[in-house]
């Protein structure tokens, strides 16, 4: 699930195109010199790679901009520079883009093996949880049975785990589709990220769902989230980590995500 959900959950790669882009770009990334903090300050900009149409994460139209963009802007201010946006569709395109960071990456070196991203200390924890109707008696993945129909994303780890338990499932291409089906009482639960479920509740006040807590008993469905750095030198890496710590400590990170209906959980 860790590899599946990185961007999201949104920057998922196409089987053929994504692989070819990755292989072509790998040599360029390895050969590229580390981007230094001094270089970024000299240029006056920190580059962020994000998906142009992936609210609540990012939005090219800028209304709202998405929490990745807002947090990127806050990080840039901490470094004394502006934020420059590079819009990408798949994670492999970071190798041809001119960005320095990506937000909300899975804080796991194995999950980032193909991107070669350097990972900061994590700043929150997320995963896949169950969204249920407000009156549901479901409490966790373990409470699912042959009488509960669960919406899952096609090809996801959650779909595999739930299917192995002989729980009926209904597959969807996007999280919003499964949440709409849940709100319309077509399914009993939806296996989604708390991030997107929170945003769904914010933007669908007449269709709100109850979001169960992360089930730490399902190790493959939970992960920490960090800043991914494309090719930082030690100075930039240290500056990014220090900035994130300051923004967490003063409540900036929490406030940014809260504007999108997302309640953050501390990393583990």
Secondary structure as GFF3:
##gff-version 3
##sequence-region A 1 268
A	DSSP	alpha_helix	2	5	.	.	.	ID=ss1
A	DSSP	alpha_helix	15	31	.	.	.	ID=ss2
A	DSSP	alpha_helix	37	43	.	.	.	ID=ss3
A	DSSP	beta_strand	45	50	.	.	.	ID=ss4
A	DSSP	alpha_helix	67	79	.	.	.	ID=ss5
A	DSSP	beta_strand	82	87	.	.	.	ID=ss6
A	DSSP	three_ten_helix	91	95	.	.	.	ID=ss7
A	DSSP	beta_strand	101	106	.	.	.	ID=ss8
A	DSSP	beta_strand	118	119	.	.	.	ID=ss9
A	DSSP	beta_strand	124	127	.	.	.	ID=ss10
A	DSSP	beta_strand	129	132	.	.	.	ID=ss11
A	DSSP	three_ten_helix	141	143	.	.	.	ID=ss12
A	DSSP	beta_strand	150	153	.	.	.	ID=ss13
A	DSSP	alpha_helix	157	164	.	.	.	ID=ss14
A	DSSP	beta_strand	169	172	.	.	.	ID=ss15
A	DSSP	alpha_helix	175	183	.	.	.	ID=ss16
A	DSSP	beta_strand	189	192	.	.	.	ID=ss17
A	DSSP	alpha_helix	194	203	.	.	.	ID=ss18
A	DSSP	beta_strand	210	211	.	.	.	ID=ss19
A	DSSP	three_ten_helix	219	221	.	.	.	ID=ss20
A	DSSP	beta_strand	222	229	.	.	.	ID=ss21
A	DSSP	alpha_helix	234	249	.	.	.	ID=ss22
A	DSSP	alpha_helix	252	258	.	.	.	ID=ss23
###
